[in-house]
Amino acid sequence: MTTNDLQLKQAITSALLTLLNLTALPVIGFIGLLYMYSKTKPNNIDHYYAVVGIKTSLLAGIVLLAVTLLVVLMGGLESPWTWIYVTSYFVIVHASFILFATWALTRSWTGERLKRQFLSK
């Protein structure tokens, strides 16, 4: 296996761990991302996707904490507005994070970087 093949497999693994972190196993996926980041070298495709995954996961976590704080401030689980915020978050925001992670995964399969550089700077 060449170095480029190994980097491509690690990039795919990082993108897959991002998707796993956002859907099924949040903490385990993030620990896996940190491990993948520690195994990579800067300016490689695997390092790029590890950084994008970590930034995406951190941003999703911050937004989730903000929604949780909003729920607490709005009166807890008994307020009708709570369910509007929670449902809106999961349908719009969390689904957008999952869609972005899926897009990053498909781009990692090709070995190319994302077209827009908003998360990789």
VMD Tcl script that builds the backbone (N, CA, C; Angstrom):
set m [mol new atoms 363]
animate dup $m
set s [atomselect $m all]
$s set {name element resname resid chain x y z} {
  {N N MET 1 A 0.851 -1.180 0.000}
  {CA C MET 1 A 0.000 0.000 0.000}
  {C C MET 1 A 0.893 1.238 0.000}
  {N N THR 2 A 0.628 2.153 -0.908}
  {CA C THR 2 A 1.425 3.363 -0.989}
  {C C THR 2 A 0.991 4.361 0.073}
  {N N THR 3 A 1.809 5.376 0.226}
  {CA C THR 3 A 1.495 6.409 1.217}
  {C C THR 3 A 0.197 7.118 0.861}
  {N N ASN 4 A -0.028 7.364 -0.421}
  {CA C ASN 4 A -1.252 8.055 -0.826}
  {C C ASN 4 A -2.490 7.208 -0.541}
  {N N ASP 5 A -2.386 5.892 -0.750}
  {CA C ASP 5 A -3.522 5.015 -0.437}
  {C C ASP 5 A -3.812 5.016 1.058}
  {N N LEU 6 A -2.772 4.988 1.868}
  {CA C LEU 6 A -2.950 5.018 3.320}
  {C C LEU 6 A -3.561 6.345 3.765}
  {N N GLN 7 A -3.100 7.443 3.195}
  {CA C GLN 7 A -3.665 8.753 3.537}
  {C C GLN 7 A -5.126 8.837 3.124}
  {N N LEU 8 A -5.457 8.279 1.958}
  {CA C LEU 8 A -6.842 8.295 1.495}
  {C C LEU 8 A -7.727 7.463 2.424}
  {N N LYS 9 A -7.255 6.310 2.848}
  {CA C LYS 9 A -8.035 5.480 3.773}
  {C C LYS 9 A -8.214 6.181 5.115}
  {N N GLN 10 A -7.184 6.870 5.583}
  {CA C GLN 10 A -7.304 7.600 6.846}
  {C C GLN 10 A -8.228 8.806 6.691}
  {N N ALA 11 A -8.232 9.451 5.519}
  {CA C ALA 11 A -9.158 10.559 5.276}
  {C C ALA 11 A -10.594 10.064 5.282}
  {N N ILE 12 A -10.829 8.921 4.653}
  {CA C ILE 12 A -12.170 8.333 4.633}
  {C C ILE 12 A -12.589 7.949 6.050}
  {N N THR 13 A -11.667 7.389 6.820}
  {CA C THR 13 A -11.971 7.020 8.200}
  {C C THR 13 A -12.321 8.246 9.036}
  {N N SER 14 A -11.574 9.340 8.839}
  {CA C SER 14 A -11.873 10.575 9.582}
  {C C SER 14 A -13.253 11.112 9.229}
  {N N ALA 15 A -13.587 11.111 7.951}
  {CA C ALA 15 A -14.907 11.592 7.539}
  {C C ALA 15 A -16.008 10.677 8.068}
  {N N LEU 16 A -15.761 9.379 8.086}
  {CA C LEU 16 A -16.737 8.437 8.614}
  {C C LEU 16 A -16.909 8.597 10.121}
  {N N LEU 17 A -15.807 8.860 10.825}
  {CA C LEU 17 A -15.891 9.100 12.268}
  {C C LEU 17 A -16.667 10.381 12.575}
  {N N THR 18 A -16.556 11.378 11.703}
  {CA C THR 18 A -17.342 12.602 11.877}
  {C C THR 18 A -18.828 12.292 11.785}
  {N N LEU 19 A -19.198 11.518 10.781}
  {CA C LEU 19 A -20.596 11.139 10.617}
  {C C LEU 19 A -21.067 10.283 11.786}
  {N N LEU 20 A -20.224 9.388 12.244}
  {CA C LEU 20 A -20.553 8.560 13.401}
  {C C LEU 20 A -20.719 9.417 14.653}
  {N N ASN 21 A -19.865 10.416 14.804}
  {CA C ASN 21 A -19.946 11.313 15.952}
  {C C ASN 21 A -21.258 12.093 15.960}
  {N N LEU 22 A -21.743 12.464 14.800}
  {CA C LEU 22 A -22.973 13.255 14.721}
  {C C LEU 22 A -24.238 12.414 14.813}
  {N N THR 23 A -24.115 11.101 14.616}
  {CA C THR 23 A -25.332 10.291 14.580}
  {C C THR 23 A -25.412 9.279 15.702}
  {N N ALA 24 A -24.579 8.255 15.693}
  {CA C ALA 24 A -24.792 7.105 16.570}
  {C C ALA 24 A -23.969 7.125 17.856}
  {N N LEU 25 A -22.678 7.412 17.757}
  {CA C LEU 25 A -21.786 7.315 18.918}
  {C C LEU 25 A -20.990 8.601 19.087}
  {N N PRO 26 A -21.600 9.626 19.690}
  {CA C PRO 26 A -20.945 10.930 19.747}
  {C C PRO 26 A -19.578 10.945 20.416}
  {N N VAL 27 A -19.438 10.449 21.591}
  {CA C VAL 27 A -18.160 10.553 22.300}
  {C C VAL 27 A -17.109 9.651 21.671}
  {N N ILE 28 A -17.502 8.436 21.335}
  {CA C ILE 28 A -16.560 7.487 20.731}
  {C C ILE 28 A -16.079 7.997 19.377}
  {N N GLY 29 A -16.978 8.566 18.585}
  {CA C GLY 29 A -16.588 9.126 17.294}
  {C C GLY 29 A -15.608 10.278 17.441}
  {N N PHE 30 A -15.816 11.117 18.436}
  {CA C PHE 30 A -14.920 12.261 18.640}
  {C C PHE 30 A -13.552 11.802 19.129}
  {N N ILE 31 A -13.518 10.822 20.013}
  {CA C ILE 31 A -12.233 10.279 20.461}
  {C C ILE 31 A -11.490 9.655 19.280}
  {N N GLY 32 A -12.232 8.970 18.421}
  {CA C GLY 32 A -11.623 8.417 17.210}
  {C C GLY 32 A -11.062 9.497 16.310}
  {N N LEU 33 A -11.774 10.612 16.195}
  {CA C LEU 33 A -11.272 11.738 15.394}
  {C C LEU 33 A -9.981 12.308 15.977}
  {N N LEU 34 A -9.941 12.449 17.285}
  {CA C LEU 34 A -8.719 12.950 17.923}
  {C C LEU 34 A -7.555 11.980 17.708}
  {N N TYR 35 A -7.844 10.685 17.746}
  {CA C TYR 35 A -6.808 9.692 17.493}
  {C C TYR 35 A -6.319 9.774 16.043}
  {N N MET 36 A -7.246 9.917 15.104}
  {CA C MET 36 A -6.861 10.047 13.693}
  {C C MET 36 A -6.042 11.314 13.472}
  {N N TYR 37 A -6.403 12.385 14.167}
  {CA C TYR 37 A -5.652 13.640 14.052}
  {C C TYR 37 A -4.217 13.455 14.543}
  {N N SER 38 A -4.050 12.695 15.605}
  {CA C SER 38 A -2.708 12.497 16.155}
  {C C SER 38 A -1.838 11.638 15.239}
  {N N LYS 39 A -2.456 10.832 14.379}
  {CA C LYS 39 A -1.704 9.968 13.473}
  {C C LYS 39 A -1.324 10.642 12.160}
  {N N THR 40 A -1.830 11.851 11.910}
  {CA C THR 40 A -1.627 12.483 10.607}
  {C C THR 40 A -0.546 13.555 10.666}
  {N N LYS 41 A -0.097 13.928 9.474}
  {CA C LYS 41 A 0.883 15.000 9.337}
  {C C LYS 41 A 0.229 16.165 8.602}
  {N N PRO 42 A 0.610 17.403 8.966}
  {CA C PRO 42 A 0.015 18.568 8.306}
  {C C PRO 42 A 0.238 18.552 6.790}
  {N N ASN 43 A -0.662 19.212 6.093}
  {CA C ASN 43 A -0.646 19.370 4.635}
  {C C ASN 43 A -0.915 18.073 3.887}
  {N N ASN 44 A -1.461 17.060 4.548}
  {CA C ASN 44 A -1.894 15.839 3.884}
  {C C ASN 44 A -3.409 15.784 3.883}
  {N N ILE 45 A -3.959 14.963 2.995}
  {CA C ILE 45 A -5.415 14.876 2.869}
  {C C ILE 45 A -6.047 14.269 4.120}
  {N N ASP 46 A -5.353 13.339 4.766}
  {CA C ASP 46 A -5.911 12.741 5.980}
  {C C ASP 46 A -5.949 13.739 7.136}
  {N N HIS 47 A -4.953 14.587 7.221}
  {CA C HIS 47 A -4.935 15.637 8.246}
  {C C HIS 47 A -6.061 16.645 7.981}
  {N N TYR 48 A -6.262 16.968 6.728}
  {CA C TYR 48 A -7.306 17.915 6.336}
  {C C TYR 48 A -8.677 17.425 6.808}
  {N N TYR 49 A -9.005 16.160 6.519}
  {CA C TYR 49 A -10.326 15.646 6.890}
  {C C TYR 49 A -10.456 15.414 8.395}
  {N N ALA 50 A -9.358 15.145 9.072}
  {CA C ALA 50 A -9.408 15.045 10.533}
  {C C ALA 50 A -9.724 16.410 11.143}
  {N N VAL 51 A -9.099 17.465 10.620}
  {CA C VAL 51 A -9.348 18.822 11.120}
  {C C VAL 51 A -10.784 19.255 10.808}
  {N N VAL 52 A -11.245 18.984 9.603}
  {CA C VAL 52 A -12.620 19.336 9.241}
  {C C VAL 52 A -13.604 18.598 10.141}
  {N N GLY 53 A -13.338 17.336 10.423}
  {CA C GLY 53 A -14.220 16.559 11.296}
  {C C GLY 53 A -14.248 17.078 12.719}
  {N N ILE 54 A -13.090 17.438 13.233}
  {CA C ILE 54 A -13.030 17.971 14.606}
  {C C ILE 54 A -13.751 19.309 14.686}
  {N N LYS 55 A -13.528 20.172 13.718}
  {CA C LYS 55 A -14.197 21.480 13.730}
  {C C LYS 55 A -15.709 21.332 13.584}
  {N N THR 56 A -16.142 20.430 12.719}
  {CA C THR 56 A -17.578 20.199 12.542}
  {C C THR 56 A -18.206 19.674 13.831}
  {N N SER 57 A -17.528 18.731 14.462}
  {CA C SER 57 A -18.043 18.147 15.696}
  {C C SER 57 A -18.097 19.171 16.830}
  {N N LEU 58 A -17.072 19.989 16.939}
  {CA C LEU 58 A -17.070 21.024 17.978}
  {C C LEU 58 A -18.167 22.054 17.740}
  {N N LEU 59 A -18.346 22.458 16.488}
  {CA C LEU 59 A -19.399 23.418 16.170}
  {C C LEU 59 A -20.782 22.827 16.466}
  {N N ALA 60 A -20.983 21.565 16.115}
  {CA C ALA 60 A -22.262 20.905 16.410}
  {C C ALA 60 A -22.477 20.805 17.914}
  {N N GLY 61 A -21.430 20.535 18.668}
  {CA C GLY 61 A -21.543 20.469 20.123}
  {C C GLY 61 A -21.885 21.809 20.739}
  {N N ILE 62 A -21.285 22.868 20.234}
  {CA C ILE 62 A -21.575 24.209 20.740}
  {C C ILE 62 A -23.030 24.584 20.471}
  {N N VAL 63 A -23.506 24.275 19.274}
  {CA C VAL 63 A -24.901 24.578 18.940}
  {C C VAL 63 A -25.848 23.748 19.807}
  {N N LEU 64 A -25.513 22.492 20.048}
  {CA C LEU 64 A -26.339 21.651 20.906}
  {C C LEU 64 A -26.391 22.195 22.331}
  {N N LEU 65 A -25.261 22.660 22.838}
  {CA C LEU 65 A -25.248 23.270 24.175}
  {C C LEU 65 A -26.075 24.554 24.207}
  {N N ALA 66 A -26.036 25.334 23.145}
  {CA C ALA 66 A -26.834 26.560 23.081}
  {C C ALA 66 A -28.327 26.237 23.099}
  {N N VAL 67 A -28.728 25.207 22.358}
  {CA C VAL 67 A -30.141 24.820 22.354}
  {C C VAL 67 A -30.547 24.287 23.722}
  {N N THR 68 A -29.669 23.529 24.359}
  {CA C THR 68 A -29.958 23.026 25.709}
  {C C THR 68 A -30.120 24.171 26.694}
  {N N LEU 69 A -29.249 25.173 26.609}
  {CA C LEU 69 A -29.360 26.349 27.461}
  {C C LEU 69 A -30.663 27.094 27.196}
  {N N LEU 70 A -31.047 27.186 25.939}
  {CA C LEU 70 A -32.302 27.837 25.579}
  {C C LEU 70 A -33.494 27.087 26.168}
  {N N VAL 71 A -33.443 25.771 26.148}
  {CA C VAL 71 A -34.524 24.961 26.736}
  {C C VAL 71 A -34.627 25.220 28.232}
  {N N VAL 72 A -33.492 25.259 28.899}
  {CA C VAL 72 A -33.495 25.505 30.348}
  {C C VAL 72 A -34.030 26.899 30.653}
  {N N LEU 73 A -33.621 27.885 29.883}
  {CA C LEU 73 A -34.060 29.257 30.125}
  {C C LEU 73 A -35.528 29.477 29.780}
  {N N MET 74 A -36.059 28.691 28.870}
  {CA C MET 74 A -37.455 28.870 28.463}
  {C C MET 74 A -38.440 28.150 29.382}
  {N N GLY 75 A -37.957 27.479 30.402}
  {CA C GLY 75 A -38.883 26.879 31.353}
  {C C GLY 75 A -38.815 25.375 31.431}
  {N N GLY 76 A -37.813 24.776 30.875}
  {CA C GLY 76 A -37.674 23.324 30.989}
  {C C GLY 76 A -38.531 22.579 29.995}
  {N N LEU 77 A -38.772 21.311 30.289}
  {CA C LEU 77 A -39.495 20.447 29.359}
  {C C LEU 77 A -41.000 20.662 29.378}
  {N N GLU 78 A -41.508 21.431 30.323}
  {CA C GLU 78 A -42.947 21.626 30.417}
  {C C GLU 78 A -43.472 22.754 29.533}
  {N N SER 79 A -42.602 23.605 29.062}
  {CA C SER 79 A -43.021 24.708 28.200}
  {C C SER 79 A -43.272 24.201 26.771}
  {N N PRO 80 A -44.354 24.646 26.145}
  {CA C PRO 80 A -44.604 24.227 24.755}
  {C C PRO 80 A -43.530 24.749 23.787}
  {N N TRP 81 A -42.924 25.872 24.115}
  {CA C TRP 81 A -41.882 26.421 23.246}
  {C C TRP 81 A -40.639 25.546 23.235}
  {N N THR 82 A -40.429 24.792 24.283}
  {CA C THR 82 A -39.287 23.884 24.337}
  {C C THR 82 A -39.322 22.910 23.179}
  {N N TRP 83 A -40.469 22.321 22.942}
  {CA C TRP 83 A -40.570 21.303 21.897}
  {C C TRP 83 A -40.452 21.922 20.512}
  {N N ILE 84 A -40.841 23.172 20.381}
  {CA C ILE 84 A -40.651 23.860 19.103}
  {C C ILE 84 A -39.165 24.045 18.834}
  {N N TYR 85 A -38.411 24.478 19.850}
  {CA C TYR 85 A -36.965 24.669 19.686}
  {C C TYR 85 A -36.245 23.348 19.442}
  {N N VAL 86 A -36.605 22.324 20.206}
  {CA C VAL 86 A -35.935 21.029 20.066}
  {C C VAL 86 A -36.219 20.411 18.702}
  {N N THR 87 A -37.470 20.442 18.283}
  {CA C THR 87 A -37.834 19.881 16.983}
  {C C THR 87 A -37.181 20.659 15.852}
  {N N SER 88 A -37.204 21.971 15.953}
  {CA C SER 88 A -36.570 22.793 14.921}
  {C C SER 88 A -35.073 22.541 14.845}
  {N N TYR 89 A -34.439 22.390 15.998}
  {CA C TYR 89 A -33.010 22.115 16.014}
  {C C TYR 89 A -32.699 20.807 15.290}
  {N N PHE 90 A -33.416 19.747 15.639}
  {CA C PHE 90 A -33.102 18.459 15.042}
  {C C PHE 90 A -33.447 18.389 13.567}
  {N N VAL 91 A -34.544 19.025 13.172}
  {CA C VAL 91 A -34.943 18.964 11.776}
  {C C VAL 91 A -34.063 19.841 10.890}
  {N N ILE 92 A -33.706 21.006 11.353}
  {CA C ILE 92 A -32.968 21.949 10.506}
  {C C ILE 92 A -31.465 21.901 10.767}
  {N N VAL 93 A -31.061 22.153 11.985}
  {CA C VAL 93 A -29.641 22.344 12.283}
  {C C VAL 93 A -28.877 21.022 12.307}
  {N N HIS 94 A -29.351 20.071 13.096}
  {CA C HIS 94 A -28.624 18.807 13.215}
  {C C HIS 94 A -28.616 18.055 11.888}
  {N N ALA 95 A -29.722 18.107 11.173}
  {CA C ALA 95 A -29.770 17.470 9.854}
  {C C ALA 95 A -28.784 18.129 8.889}
  {N N SER 96 A -28.579 19.431 9.025}
  {CA C SER 96 A -27.599 20.124 8.185}
  {C C SER 96 A -26.176 19.676 8.506}
  {N N PHE 97 A -25.875 19.475 9.784}
  {CA C PHE 97 A -24.554 18.954 10.154}
  {C C PHE 97 A -24.343 17.551 9.587}
  {N N ILE 98 A -25.359 16.712 9.648}
  {CA C ILE 98 A -25.255 15.358 9.112}
  {C C ILE 98 A -25.093 15.397 7.591}
  {N N LEU 99 A -25.825 16.277 6.932}
  {CA C LEU 99 A -25.688 16.427 5.484}
  {C C LEU 99 A -24.287 16.889 5.114}
  {N N PHE 100 A -23.731 17.837 5.868}
  {CA C PHE 100 A -22.380 18.301 5.606}
  {C C PHE 100 A -21.361 17.178 5.810}
  {N N ALA 101 A -21.531 16.382 6.868}
  {CA C ALA 101 A -20.609 15.271 7.128}
  {C C ALA 101 A -20.698 14.227 6.018}
  {N N THR 102 A -21.892 14.001 5.503}
  {CA C THR 102 A -22.055 13.063 4.389}
  {C C THR 102 A -21.385 13.603 3.133}
  {N N TRP 103 A -21.507 14.893 2.901}
  {CA C TRP 103 A -20.851 15.520 1.751}
  {C C TRP 103 A -19.327 15.412 1.886}
  {N N ALA 104 A -18.819 15.651 3.084}
  {CA C ALA 104 A -17.377 15.527 3.314}
  {C C ALA 104 A -16.922 14.084 3.103}
  {N N LEU 105 A -17.747 13.124 3.499}
  {CA C LEU 105 A -17.400 11.717 3.293}
  {C C LEU 105 A -17.305 11.386 1.808}
  {N N THR 106 A -18.252 11.853 1.028}
  {CA C THR 106 A -18.201 11.566 -0.408}
  {C C THR 106 A -17.019 12.267 -1.071}
  {N N ARG 107 A -16.669 13.447 -0.608}
  {CA C ARG 107 A -15.491 14.125 -1.149}
  {C C ARG 107 A -14.205 13.403 -0.748}
  {N N SER 108 A -14.180 12.829 0.446}
  {CA C SER 108 A -12.984 12.111 0.882}
  {C C SER 108 A -12.787 10.833 0.073}
  {N N TRP 109 A -13.871 10.230 -0.416}
  {CA C TRP 109 A -13.741 9.040 -1.254}
  {C C TRP 109 A -12.966 9.346 -2.528}
  {N N THR 110 A -13.105 10.563 -3.025}
  {CA C THR 110 A -12.398 10.939 -4.251}
  {C C THR 110 A -10.990 11.432 -3.972}
  {N N GLY 111 A -10.673 11.698 -2.714}
  {CA C GLY 111 A -9.343 12.190 -2.373}
  {C C GLY 111 A -9.176 13.678 -2.600}
  {N N GLU 112 A -10.281 14.382 -2.766}
  {CA C GLU 112 A -10.228 15.826 -2.995}
  {C C GLU 112 A -10.685 16.567 -1.749}
  {N N ARG 113 A -10.218 17.790 -1.650}
  {CA C ARG 113 A -10.648 18.649 -0.546}
  {C C ARG 113 A -11.996 19.267 -0.879}
  {N N LEU 114 A -12.635 19.831 0.128}
  {CA C LEU 114 A -13.915 20.502 -0.090}
  {C C LEU 114 A -13.704 21.747 -0.940}
  {N N LYS 115 A -14.706 22.118 -1.693}
  {CA C LYS 115 A -14.584 23.278 -2.574}
  {C C LYS 115 A -14.474 24.584 -1.790}
  {N N ARG 116 A -15.262 24.720 -0.753}
  {CA C ARG 116 A -15.235 25.925 0.087}
  {C C ARG 116 A -14.333 25.673 1.283}
  {N N GLN 117 A -13.594 26.650 1.690}
  {CA C GLN 117 A -12.601 26.468 2.742}
  {C C GLN 117 A -13.045 27.039 4.085}
  {N N PHE 118 A -14.340 27.118 4.334}
  {CA C PHE 118 A -14.796 27.791 5.553}
  {C C PHE 118 A -14.488 27.022 6.833}
  {N N LEU 119 A -14.332 25.712 6.776}
  {CA C LEU 119 A -14.023 24.947 7.978}
  {C C LEU 119 A -12.565 24.515 8.056}
  {N N SER 120 A -11.816 24.703 7.007}
  {CA C SER 120 A -10.472 24.140 6.985}
  {C C SER 120 A -9.385 25.185 7.187}
  {N N LYS 121 A -9.740 26.397 7.527}
  {CA C LYS 121 A -8.721 27.433 7.727}
  {C C LYS 121 A -8.207 27.402 9.129}
}
mol reanalyze $m
mol bondsrecalc $m
mol representation Tube
mol addrep $m
